[in-house]
Amino acid sequence: MIIQPQIQGVVARNCHPYGCQAAVKDHIKTVRALVQSNALAAKESTPKRVLILGASSGFGLASRIALMFGPAAASTIGVSFERGPSEKGVGSAGWYNNVFVKEEADASGLTTSNIIGDAFSEDVRQRVADTIHRQFGGKVDMVVYSLATGVRPNPKTGEFWRSAIKPVGKTVSGYSIDLEKQSLSLMTLPPATEQEMDETIKVMGGEDWLHWMSFLSENALLAEGCSTVSYSYIGPEHTHDIYHDGTLGKAKIDLHQTRAAINTLLAPLNGHADVAVCKALVTKASVFIPGLTPYLLVLYKAMKAQGLHEQCIEQMVRLFYQKWPNTDDRDEDGLIRVDDWELSDEVQHAVNDILPLLNPDNFRELGDFDGLYQEFLQLNGFGYDDVDYQTEISLDALKALRP
């Protein structure tokens, strides 16, 4: 079969397995280039045994690659809920990201394991515990919590909490990009109900992060000085109605507040919990946020013009090798700000000049649509110059690839 991208709205319905391999190799190449050009080194506190919850895409995948293939040369365990190849299709991009991270790690003499399953389940928690004992001798130095999902099961009832990306207390209208039609259209969102807001906090807030850290602590799986980090976004005022002041923002505030409880949990080990606030990027989660993509169009153009554009992998290299664990890089709320370049006066002035002018007729000219669309394609293994997308691929060959 020949695999070409299938896009519906803002959802990629398929992936290219060997394009995912190219993506993993590209991320590793980026890490090594940044390390060399900036003379980066691991610190004594840089983690060596890392558990990554949500390891197959976005910031979780970037964390894994930065820590493994950078100066830390960390060993990792990656947890993700992915779909392999079958008669129904080739599977998910995250499945192949896991496959080829493991392949590259083996070739580089690095140790890593993949656990495929629902990170909210007790079965996966136990599999993680068993793997920590087997691979790490029973202790982890760091837990990266980077789960991004729209649903979470209620452990008491088995029913599902479902997140809703909506404003709070008011109706909000704004442009959004349809990646399938490559068009900009006006969208209006009603305010969230109390139930929608509560369920979004349950799904995207800090409760499960705390549950994971409690489980690891109760089972004596955390090393002395163990750290944990989760990821967040705040953004400029342009994005606040739909993000910071909306249901997503309420969930992230809950995440930030959970850090205090985890710090208390880790205090006997002299450990600490952090939240890293990252820049706005094209990820599998961010494209679903109405009203954010027009801002991304203009932000990409402004940051590229100033030589400041970063993708997830550059952000994670800067986090772990330049900001971590320096307390000077935390703001008054104790958050690590990796969004500092995005929110610089120079970048935001350029954004403010262009964003009000954006409309369905000029968004390609005024924004960086081609760059944004290219990054979206690459999330699923498309858009790489060194991949022959006309080559026939055997489903049997794909089934032989195991993470």
C-alpha positions in Angstrom: 0.0 0.0 0.0 1.0 3.6 -0.6 0.2 5.9 2.4 -0.8 9.5 1.8 -2.1 11.9 4.5 -5.8 11.7 5.4 -7.0 14.8 7.3 -10.4 15.5 8.6 -10.9 19.0 10.1 -7.9 19.2 12.5 -7.4 15.5 12.9 -4.9 13.3 11.0 -6.6 10.0 10.4 -3.4 8.1 9.5 0.3 8.3 9.7 3.4 7.2 7.7 5.5 4.7 9.7 8.8 5.5 8.0 8.0 9.2 8.2 7.8 8.8 12.0 11.2 7.2 11.8 12.5 10.2 10.0 10.9 12.4 12.7 12.6 10.6 15.5 16.0 10.8 13.7 15.4 14.5 13.1 14.7 15.1 16.8 17.9 13.3 17.8 19.9 15.2 15.2 18.5 18.5 16.6 19.4 17.5 20.2 23.0 16.7 19.2 23.4 19.9 17.2 22.1 22.1 20.0 24.3 20.3 22.5 27.4 20.9 20.4 26.6 24.5 19.3 25.7 25.6 22.9 28.4 23.4 24.7 25.6 21.9 26.8 26.4 19.4 29.6 24.6 17.4 32.1 24.6 18.6 35.7 24.9 16.4 38.8 21.2 16.8 39.3 20.3 15.9 35.7 18.1 12.7 36.0 19.5 9.4 34.7 16.5 7.1 35.3 13.4 8.6 34.0 9.7 7.5 33.8 7.7 9.4 31.1 4.0 9.2 31.3 2.7 10.2 27.8 6.0 9.4 26.0 4.9 8.9 22.4 4.3 12.5 21.1 4.6 16.2 21.8 6.5 17.3 24.9 6.6 13.8 26.4 8.4 12.4 23.3 10.7 15.5 23.2 11.5 15.0 26.9 12.4 11.4 26.3 14.7 12.1 23.3 16.3 15.2 24.9 17.2 13.2 28.1 18.3 10.1 26.3 20.3 11.5 23.3 21.6 14.6 25.1 24.4 14.8 27.7 22.3 13.0 30.3 22.3 9.7 28.3 19.3 8.8 30.6 17.6 5.5 30.7 13.9 5.8 30.2 10.6 4.0 30.6 7.9 5.4 28.3 4.2 4.9 28.9 1.6 5.6 26.2 -1.7 4.4 24.9 -1.1 3.7 21.2 -2.5 1.6 18.4 -0.4 -0.8 16.4 -0.9 -2.0 12.8 -3.8 -4.3 11.9 -6.1 -5.1 9.1 -8.0 -1.9 10.1 -5.1 0.3 9.4 -1.4 1.1 9.9 -1.8 2.2 13.5 -0.9 5.5 15.2 2.1 7.8 14.9 2.9 7.3 18.6 3.2 3.6 18.1 6.0 4.1 15.5 7.6 6.9 17.5 8.0 4.3 20.3 9.3 1.7 17.9 12.0 3.9 16.4 13.0 5.6 19.7 13.7 2.1 21.0 15.6 1.2 17.8 17.8 4.3 18.0 18.4 3.7 21.7 19.5 0.2 21.1 21.9 1.4 18.3 23.4 4.0 20.7 23.8 1.6 23.6 21.0 3.3 25.6 18.4 1.6 27.8 14.7 2.2 27.3 11.4 0.3 27.6 7.9 1.0 26.2 4.8 0.2 28.1 1.7 0.4 25.9 -1.6 0.8 27.8 -3.9 3.1 29.6 -1.9 5.1 32.1 -5.0 5.6 34.2 -5.3 1.9 34.9 -4.1 -0.1 37.8 -2.7 -2.7 35.4 -0.3 -0.2 33.8 0.7 1.2 37.2 1.8 -2.3 38.2 3.6 -2.9 34.9 5.4 0.3 35.5 6.4 -0.8 39.0 7.7 -4.1 37.7 9.7 -2.4 35.0 11.2 0.0 37.4 12.5 -2.9 39.5 13.8 -4.8 36.5 15.3 -1.9 34.6 16.3 0.6 37.3 16.9 -1.5 40.3 13.8 -0.2 41.9 14.1 3.6 41.8 13.5 6.5 39.4 15.2 9.9 39.5 12.5 11.7 37.6 8.9 11.4 36.5 7.7 13.4 33.5 3.9 13.7 33.5 2.8 14.6 30.0 -0.5 12.8 29.5 -2.8 14.6 27.0 -6.2 13.1 26.6 -9.8 14.1 26.3 -11.2 11.5 28.7 -10.3 9.9 32.0 -12.1 7.0 33.8 -13.5 7.6 37.2 -11.6 5.0 39.3 -14.6 4.5 41.6 -17.4 4.1 39.1 -15.7 3.2 35.8 -17.6 6.0 34.0 -15.7 8.6 32.0 -15.0 12.2 32.7 -14.8 14.2 29.5 -13.0 17.5 28.9 -14.6 20.4 27.1 -12.5 23.2 25.5 -14.8 26.2 26.2 -14.7 29.7 27.7 -16.0 30.3 31.2 -18.8 32.7 32.0 -19.2 34.1 28.5 -19.6 33.3 24.8 -16.4 33.8 22.7 -16.1 34.1 19.0 -12.9 34.0 16.9 -11.2 32.5 13.9 -10.0 28.9 13.7 -8.1 27.0 11.0 -9.6 24.0 9.3 -6.5 22.0 8.3 -8.4 19.8 6.0 -9.8 22.6 3.9 -6.8 24.9 4.6 -9.2 27.7 5.4 -9.9 30.2 8.2 -13.4 30.4 9.5 -15.3 32.1 12.4 -16.2 30.0 15.3 -18.4 30.8 18.3 -18.2 28.8 21.5 -20.8 29.0 24.3 -19.7 29.1 27.9 -19.0 25.8 29.7 -21.4 24.4 32.1 -20.3 23.7 35.7 -20.2 20.0 34.9 -18.0 20.6 31.8 -15.7 22.8 33.8 -15.4 20.2 36.7 -14.8 17.3 34.3 -12.1 19.2 32.4 -10.3 19.8 35.6 -10.6 16.1 36.4 -9.2 15.1 33.0 -6.5 17.8 32.6 -5.8 19.0 36.1 -3.3 17.6 38.6 -5.3 14.9 40.3 -3.9 12.0 38.3 -0.3 13.4 38.5 -0.7 13.3 42.3 -2.1 9.8 42.1 0.9 8.6 40.1 3.4 10.2 42.5 1.5 8.8 45.5 1.6 5.3 44.0 5.3 5.5 43.3 6.0 6.8 46.7 3.9 4.2 48.5 5.7 1.5 46.6 9.2 3.0 47.4 10.0 3.5 43.8 11.3 7.1 44.1 15.0 7.7 44.5 16.5 10.2 47.0 16.2 13.7 45.4 13.6 12.5 42.9 12.0 15.2 40.8 8.9 15.4 38.7 7.7 17.8 36.0 4.5 18.5 34.2 3.8 20.9 31.4 1.5 23.9 31.1 0.7 26.9 29.0 -0.4 30.4 29.9 0.1 32.6 26.8 -0.6 36.3 26.1 -3.9 38.1 26.5 -4.9 37.2 23.0 -5.4 33.6 24.0 -6.8 34.0 27.5 -10.5 33.9 26.7 -10.3 30.4 25.3 -7.3 29.1 27.2 -6.1 30.8 30.4 -9.5 32.0 31.5 -11.4 29.1 30.0 -11.8 25.5 31.0 -8.3 24.5 30.0 -6.8 27.3 32.0 -8.8 26.3 35.1 -7.5 22.8 34.7 -3.9 24.1 34.4 -4.4 26.2 37.5 -5.4 23.0 39.3 -2.2 21.4 37.9 -0.1 24.3 39.2 -1.7 24.0 42.7 -1.2 20.2 42.8 2.6 20.9 42.7 2.4 21.9 46.4 0.9 18.6 47.4 3.5 16.7 45.4 6.3 18.8 47.0 5.0 17.8 50.4 5.0 14.1 49.3 8.6 14.4 48.0 10.0 16.4 51.0 11.2 13.3 52.9 13.3 12.4 49.8 14.6 16.0 49.3 12.8 15.9 46.0 10.7 18.5 44.2 7.9 19.0 41.7 7.9 21.5 38.9 5.6 22.8 36.3 7.3 24.1 33.1 5.3 26.6 31.1 6.0 26.0 27.5 5.4 28.1 24.3 2.5 27.7 22.0 3.2 25.0 19.4 1.5 22.7 17.0 0.8 19.5 18.8 -1.8 16.8 18.5 -3.6 18.5 21.5 -3.2 22.2 20.6 -4.8 22.0 17.1 -8.1 21.2 18.9 -8.1 24.5 20.8 -10.5 26.9 18.9 -9.0 30.3 18.4 -5.4 29.3 19.2 -4.3 28.5 15.6 -4.6 32.1 14.2 -2.3 33.2 17.1 0.1 30.4 16.2 0.2 31.5 12.5 1.3 35.0 13.5 3.5 33.8 16.4 5.4 31.4 14.1 6.1 34.2 11.6 7.2 36.6 14.3 9.5 34.2 16.1 11.0 32.9 12.9 11.8 36.4 11.7 13.6 37.0 15.0 15.4 33.7 14.9 13.6 32.5 18.1 11.2 29.8 16.8 11.4 26.5 18.7 9.5 23.2 18.4 9.0 20.8 21.3 12.4 19.3 21.0 14.3 22.6 21.2 12.1 23.6 24.2 13.0 20.4 26.1 16.7 20.8 25.4 16.6 24.3 26.8 14.5 23.1 29.8 16.7 20.2 30.9 20.2 21.5 30.0 19.9 25.3 30.5 17.1 25.9 33.0 17.0 22.8 35.1 17.2 22.9 38.1 18.2 26.6 38.5 15.8 28.4 40.8 16.5 31.7 39.1 14.5 30.5 36.1 11.3 30.2 38.2 8.8 33.0 38.3 7.1 34.4 41.4 4.7 31.5 41.4 7.5 28.9 41.2 6.9 28.0 37.5 9.7 27.4 35.1 9.2 29.7 32.1 10.2 28.1 28.8 7.7 30.5 27.2 10.0 33.4 27.9 11.0 33.9 24.2 7.3 33.8 23.1 6.3 36.4 25.6 9.2 38.7 25.0 8.2 42.3 24.2 9.8 42.1 20.8 7.8 39.0 19.8 4.5 40.2 21.2 4.8 43.6 19.6 5.2 41.9 16.2 2.2 39.7 17.0 0.1 42.6 18.1 0.8 44.5 14.9 -0.4 41.6 12.7 -3.0 39.5 14.5 -5.9 42.1 14.4 -5.5 42.2 10.6 -5.8 38.5 10.0 -8.8 37.3 8.1 -9.8 34.4 5.8 -8.4 36.2 2.7 -5.0 37.1 4.0 -4.0 34.5 6.6 -1.6 32.8 4.4 0.2 36.0 3.5 0.2 37.5 7.1 0.8 34.3 9.0 3.1 31.3 8.6 0.5 28.8 7.4 3.0 26.8 5.4 5.2 26.4 8.4 2.3 25.5 10.7 0.9 23.0 8.2 4.3 21.4 7.7 4.7 20.8 11.4 1.2 19.3 11.6 2.0 16.9 8.8 5.3 15.9 10.5 3.5 15.0 13.7 2.2 12.1 11.7 5.3 11.3 9.6 4.4 13.3 6.5 6.3 16.2 5.0 9.9 14.9 5.2 12.0 15.5 2.2 14.1 12.3 2.7 11.1 9.9 2.8 9.8 8.4 -0.5 6.0 8.6 0.0 5.4 6.7 -3.2 7.0 3.5 -1.9 4.8 0.5 -1.4 4.6 -0.6 2.3 3.8 -4.1 3.4 1.4 -4.5 6.3 3.2 -7.6 7.3 6.5 -5.7 7.5 4.7 -3.1 9.8 3.4 -5.8 12.0 7.0 -7.0 12.6 7.9 -3.6 14.1 7.4 -3.9 17.9 7.9 -1.1 20.4 
